[in-house]
Amino acid sequence: MATPAERDLGPLLRIETEAIGEPGQRRFRLRLGNAELNVSLWLEKEQVRALATAIQQILAQNRSQDDDGGRVEPPPLQDFPLNPDLDFQVGRLALAYDDSIGALALFVTDIEHAQAPQATLRASFTRDQARFFSAQAETAIAAGRALCPLCQIPLEGYDHLCPPTNGHSDDVFAWLPPPEIS
């Protein structure tokens, strides 16, 4: 049996993200699967955002002839087993692009081995899967709490002390300029 630092899932049949729980108390999970294994990777919201952004950048830099770069609708989540074959908290993520086959590779290191030189697991996925994942991640992230338009801090159910107003305004929206009318 391979050590946890040597697991290669190969080409994925699925790469999905989901947010579990109520806004403000949500946990984010990547769901990976190939023909034999299902893997559950737990991440922070900012890690999901960074991964989606990195994927978008890689796709933009390596645009293929049949890729128009337009937005795609994320597909609904597929069924996923309650007890995946591998389940861990992510410590480190890395992405690579293989131009010869037009696929992305994801390298993930669990939080317990974050300083190890070798990734805990590796998986590859297609450009189409990457585009769907990125759209799905954006949807999951956007479904959280509303953000303050000035400081981008999530608004809670109580009074918001917005740093740009230095605590001197009861109404954050009073500081917003009027909308431009054309």
N, C-alpha and C positions, 0 to 999 in steps of 0.2 A: 504494500500500500504506500502511495506517495505521501510525503510529509505535507502538512498544511501549506507550506511555502512553495510547493511545486505543482499545485493543481491547475490543470489547463482544461477549461470547458470546451475549447474549440469554438466552432461557429454556433452562435445562439439561435434558437428558434423563437425566443422571446427575450425582450429587455423592456421592462415597464417600471413605472414609479407610481407610488400611491402615498397619500397622506392618511394617517389613521388617527382618529380622535377629533375633538372639538377644536376650533381655532383658538390658539393660545396654548393648547395642551397637545398639539399634534406631534406625531412621530412620522418620519419619512422612511420609506423602504424602497429599495430597488429589488425587483423580482426578475431574476435571470433563470433561464432554463434552456437545456438542450434535450436531446432525445433520451438521455439517461438520468440527468440530475436537475433538481430545482434548488435554487440558492436564494436566500433572503439576506439582503445587506441593509443594515440600519444606518441611516445618515442624518446629519443635521440639515435643516432647511437650506442653509447657505452652501452646503456641499452639493446639494441637488441643483441649486441655482448655478453654481460654478461649473458643474459638469455639463449642464444644458448649454451654458454660454460657450464653453470650450468646444463642445460638439458643433455648435452653430458656426464658430470661427473656423474650425477645421473644414467643415463642409463648404463654407464660402471661399476659403483659400484653395480648395481642391475641387472646384465645381466641374462636373462632367458635362459632356455634350447633351445628354438626355435629362439633365437636371435644370429646371427653370428657376429654382431657388424660391419658388412661391410657398406660401404657408400651406400646411396640411392640417386636416382635422385629426386629432388623436383618436385612435380606435378605442372602443371600450376595453376595460381590463378583462383579461381572460381569467378563467378559474385557476386558482392557485392552491396547492395543498396546504393544509393547516400545519403540517410538520415537514418543512423542507429538508432536503438532504444536508444542506450546509446553511448555517444561520449565525451571523456575527455582526458586531459593530465595526464600521469602517474607521480606520485610522488614517489611511492615505490612499489617494486615487491618482492615477496617471492615465493619459490617453496617448495613443499613437495612431498614425494613419499609414496604411500600406498601399501606396499608389499602384503597385503592380496588380493588385486584385480589387482595388477600390473599396477596401473595408477598414473599419476602425477597430482598434484593439484597446480593451480596458484592462488595466492592471490595478488590482485592489489588494491592500494590505490591511489585515485586521488590526484593531486597536492594540492588542497585546503584543503584536510583532511589528509595530509601526516603525521601529528603528532598524529592522532587519533589512539587509541589502536586496533580498528577493521578495517578490510579491507573494501574497497568500494565494491569489488566484488570478488567472488570465482568461479572457474571453474575447471573441471577435464578433462583430456584427456589421451588417450591410449599411450602406448609405441610406436606404429607405427606412430601415429600422432606426437609424440614428435620427432621421427627420421626425419620425413618429414619436420617438422617445422624447426629443426636445420639446415638441408641442405638448405632449402629455405632462412633462415636468412643469412647463409654464402654467398649465391649467391647474395643476395640484398646488403650486406655490401661490397663485392668484386667489385661490379659494380660502385664504386665511383671513386674518383680521384686517380691517381697513387701515391704511397708512395715513399719517398726518401729511398733508400736502406740503408743509414747510420743512419738517425735519425727517420725514420718512420713518418715524418710530410708530409701531402699531398703536392704534387708538384703543384704549381699554374702556370699560363701562363706567369709568370715573373721570373727573376733570383731568384734562391733559395739560401738563406744564411743559410747553414747547420751548426747547432751548433757544431758538431764534427770537422768541418774543421776550426772553429773559424773565419769564414768569409774570409779566405785567399785563397780560391780556386774558380775559375770561373766554374770549371767542377767537380761536385760531383763524377762523375764516375771515375775520375782519381785516387781517393783514394781507389777504390775497388781493391782487389788483383785479379790477373789473375785467370781464372777458372782452376780448377784442371782437368788434362787430364789423364784418366786411360787407 
